[in-house]
């Protein structure tokens, strides 16, 4: 649900007090797009804790928020969501209109927030599939926990071509799991390449 794409000066302060809270509490949204005005909202601490506990995703869109709302850097709520462990995905919003792409969003976050490390970015990428609306079961045993695969694929090297017959059958039934499997292979290849580059 698109909520909280607002900033002071666009609307009066009283109109910044409720959008994300109501999207979570009344509409029961599973994803929040933008969520920029969270710190202006009443009971923001409670809303953030609920989002973290219920695994309600926040879509962070740095380029869009800078261009449309004039919000960036330390004025952006990204560090707040990050500190509260709300599940985060990075998004480009209107890429064609804003002349941006997804890569720029990752670069912006890396540049503006040095507390965010590679494992965090890896989690953001995994979140983008885990919390998507793709059909089928996840390859992860617990939602948002990327330490343990489902029993069908446990013991397999995730993303490899050596999946067991049981795991292959599981993957065939789930579009989400197939994309997650591919992502794990891509991440493993990327990390191997980086290690080799570092050695040389």
N, C-alpha and C positions, 0 to 999 in steps of 0.2 A: 504494500500500500504506500502510495506517495504521501508523505506527511512531513511537515516541518521544514519545507523549503522556503524559509522566511528568515528575515533579519530585521533588527531594529531600524526604523526609518522607512521600511516598506509598508509596515502596518503599525498601529499603536501597540505599546507594550502589553496591554491586556489581551491582545489577539495572538500573543506568542505563548500563552500559558497552558495550552491543553492539547494541541494537535497530536503529538506522538502518544501521549498518555491515552487519549481516546481511541487512537488507532489500535493500541495494544489491548486496552481494557474492554472497549465496547465492540470494536470490529474484529477483535481476535486475529489481527494480522500476524503472519508468520515471517514477513519481511517488511522492513521499512525503507523506503527510498528517500535518501537525503538526511532527514532527521537533524537539520542544522540548528534548529532553535531549542534543542533539548535543555540547555542550561538556563533558558528563560522560563521554562515550564515549571508549574507548581508540582511539588513532589517528584522532582527529576531524579533524585536519589533512588526512590522507590521504583520508578519506571525503569531505570538503568539496571537495577538488581533483578527486576522481573524479566527484562530482556535477556540478561545473562543466564538466569536460572532456567527460563523456559526455552532458551536457545532461539530467540527471535533475532533474525539477522538484520544488521544495518548495512545498507549499500552506501559506501563512501565514494563521492564523486568530486575530487579536488578541483579539476579544471572547470567543471560546470559551476561549482559553488563560488569559485573566484570570479568567473566571468559574469555570472548573473546576480550574485548576492554581494560580491566584494568581500567574501570571507575566505581567509587563507591562513596558513602558518599557525601561530599560537592562538589565533582567534577562532580557528576551526575546531569543532567538537571531536574530531578524530581522536586526539589523545585521551579524551574522557571515555569514549566508548572502549578504547584499547585498554585503559586502566581498569575498567569495570569487567573486562573479559566478555564483552558482548561479541557474539560471532560477527566477523567483518568480511565483507567482500568488496573489492574495488571495481568500480564501473565508470564508463566514459560518458554516460548520459547521451546527449545528442552529438555524437562524434562528428557527423558531417557538418552540422551548423557551427559547432565550436572549433572545428579544424583540429581535432585531437584524436588520440587513440588510447587503447588500454595501457600500452607500454608507458605512455606519458604519466598515467596515474600512479604507476609503480615508482617511476623516477621521482615524481613530486613527493610521494610519501617518504621515500628513502632520503631525499635531500632535506626535507623540512623536519623530520622526526628521527634523529639518530638513535633513539631508544629502540626503534624497530629493527630487528635483525633478520637474517636470512630465514631461520625457522619460522618466524612470524609471517613473512611473505609466503613461504611454502604453505602455511596454514590458510592464508587468505585464498590462495589458488585452490587448495582442496575444498575450502568452504564453498567456492563458486559452483562446484558440482554437487557437493553433499547437501546443500540447502536449496538446490534448484528444484524446479517443478518437473524435471525429467521423470519418465515413467520407470518403475521397477525398484527393486531393493538396492540398498547400498552395499558395497563390499566391506564396509566397516561395521563391526559388531555393535558399537555404541555410537549414536549420532554425535558427530563432532569430535570424537576421540579417534585419532589416527594412529593409535598404537597397536590395534588388534583387529585383524580381519574376521569376517564371518567364518563359522566352522567349515563351511564348504571349501573355503580357499585358504584356511590356515595351513601353514607349512609350505605354501607356495611362495616363490619369489614374485611379489606383486609386480605386474607389468611385463613379466617375462613370457616367453613362448612355451614355457614348461609347465603350464597349468595342468593339474590333474583332471581326469575325466569328470569328476564330481564338480570341480570348480568351473570347468568349461561349460557344463550344463547350466550351472548357476548364472554364468555370464550371458549365455544365450537368451535367458529369460528376462534380462534387465538391461535396458538402454543406459540407465544411470551407471550400473556396475561396469559395463563395457567401457564407458568413457573414463571412469575412475581408474580402471585397469590400464588404459592407454596412458593416462596422466602419470601414473606411478612409473611406467616404463620411461616416459619422457623425462621425469624428474631424475630417475636413476642415471639415464644417459647424460643429462646435463651435469649432474654432480661428478660423474666419472670424468667428463671432459675437463671440468674445472680443476679437479685434483691433478690430472695429467699436465695441465697447463702450469699449475703451481709448481710442480716438480721440475719442469723444464725452464 
